[in-house]
Amino acid sequence: MRVTSYNILADHLLEHTTPKDSLNKNEEFLSWDHRKSRIITELTTLNSDVICCQEFVKDEKFIEEMGKYGYNVAFKPRTGGNHSEGCAIFWKYDK
């Protein structure tokens, strides 16, 4: 069984963890639409049976795309406040 753990880095947390000058220079590369497609490509290329994602903001299109590669998902929002991010576990439904 192949397992992957991946920190998505929730879009709204980028401003807290990335230097401001870097955000301005790389805005198009840091946008969720750009990052989403690259993350999906990377995760599906790994062909893991289970993928654990941290700082994941529930995105139905992301989940739908992962479903095309044979993955189901369970999502648990972060506790202790009003948080939109949490953990997602994707698994191959044929396993």
C-alpha positions in Angstrom: 0.0 0.0 0.0 1.3 3.4 -0.9 0.4 6.4 1.3 1.2 10.1 0.7 1.0 13.0 3.2 0.7 16.4 1.5 0.4 19.9 3.0 -1.8 21.8 0.6 -1.2 25.2 2.3 -4.6 26.7 2.4 -4.9 29.7 0.1 -5.8 32.2 2.8 -2.8 31.0 4.9 -0.3 32.0 2.1 -0.2 35.6 3.3 0.9 34.5 6.8 3.6 32.1 5.6 5.0 33.7 2.5 7.1 36.9 2.4 5.1 39.8 1.0 7.6 40.6 -1.8 7.4 37.0 -2.9 3.6 37.1 -2.9 3.6 40.1 -5.2 6.2 38.6 -7.6 4.5 35.2 -7.8 0.9 36.1 -7.6 -0.2 34.1 -10.6 1.7 31.0 -9.5 0.3 31.2 -6.0 -3.3 31.5 -7.1 -5.5 28.6 -6.1 -6.5 27.8 -9.7 -2.9 27.5 -10.8 -1.9 25.6 -7.7 -4.9 23.3 -7.7 -4.2 21.8 -11.2 -0.5 21.3 -10.3 -1.3 19.7 -7.0 -3.8 17.3 -8.6 -1.2 16.4 -11.3 1.4 15.8 -8.6 -0.9 13.7 -6.4 -2.3 11.6 -9.2 1.2 11.0 -10.6 2.2 9.5 -7.3 -0.6 6.9 -7.7 -0.9 6.4 -4.0 -3.7 4.3 -2.5 -4.2 6.8 0.4 -3.5 10.5 0.3 -3.7 12.6 3.4 -3.9 16.3 2.8 -3.5 19.0 5.5 -4.6 22.6 5.3 -7.1 21.5 2.6 -10.0 23.9 1.9 -13.0 21.8 0.7 -13.1 22.4 -3.1 -15.8 20.4 -4.9 -14.0 20.7 -8.3 -10.8 19.4 -6.7 -12.7 16.5 -5.2 -14.5 15.9 -8.5 -11.2 15.8 -10.4 -9.6 13.4 -7.9 -12.7 11.2 -8.3 -11.9 10.9 -12.0 -8.7 9.2 -10.9 -10.6 6.8 -8.7 -10.5 8.5 -5.3 -13.1 8.9 -2.6 -12.7 11.6 0.0 -13.4 12.3 3.7 -13.0 15.9 4.9 -12.8 17.1 8.5 -12.7 20.9 9.1 -10.2 22.1 11.7 -11.7 22.5 15.1 -11.4 25.4 17.6 -12.9 28.3 15.8 -14.3 29.3 12.4 -11.9 27.6 10.1 -12.5 26.7 6.4 -9.4 24.5 6.2 -8.9 21.0 7.6 -7.8 17.6 6.7 -8.9 15.5 3.7 -8.2 11.8 3.2 -8.4 10.5 -0.3 -8.4 6.8 -1.0 -8.7 4.6 -4.1 -12.2 3.2 -4.0 -11.1 0.0 -5.7 -8.8 -0.9 -2.7 
